Structure formats: structure tokens, C-alpha cells
């Protein structure tokens, strides 16, 4: 993958997410990044809040984001993923549309639209 492509930081942060490597994950987020639940609910403002939001999540033994498709248009990257997690109700998965705005090789803004959680039985 071309390191100059807007998809590169998105790809690298997903790899770090799956490895549960916080330092590698955070290096792809701008210091003043914003993290939203789609369409406009700001849930983390700045890299520190994004890190804090992922500390417990990275402890989940089954955490994994599987990329299903990716679209790149200008500096916007849209991923469709299935994310496996341990939810309060138990292990399961959820489809997620992830929209990233990439500026100067870092994720500046992100929006996440979650589908319905499917618990594993």
C-alpha cells in the first residue's frame, strides 16, 4: 500500500487495533482528532480521549476488526468492517461503517455507524 495514500493510516490503525497495540494505534491519530458516533455525536475529542476510550477495549481477548470493503475518495476513507468484541451481554459481532478524514497522514476525524449486535451463542 502506498504510504502517501489516505488509506495508509487507516489501514495501519486497523492493524494496530487488531494487535491491541495502543502505541501503534495512537500514532495514526492526529493530536486534535475527533471521534464521533454517526452522524454527529462527539464521543472523544483529542488523542488522549481516544486512547482512554480504547484502554478497556484492547483488553478484550476476542477483539478483531475484519475489513470487508474500503472506498477512498480524496482524503476520505470509508471502511465496512465486522468487529468482534466482548459486549456486556457476551461475545458477538457488529457491522460498522467507519468514515475517516485523513489530513497530513493522520486521522483527523472519524465517524462510526454501528449496526445491530449479533451475540454468539
PyMOL commands that set and color helices and strands:
alter all, ss='L'
color gray80, all
select helices_A, chain A and resi 6-19+22-26+47-55+57-59
alter helices_A, ss='H'
color red, helices_A
select strands_A, chain A and resi 29-37+41-45+64-73+76-87+90-103+106-114+118-119
alter strands_A, ss='S'
color yellow, strands_A
deselect
rebuild
show_as cartoon
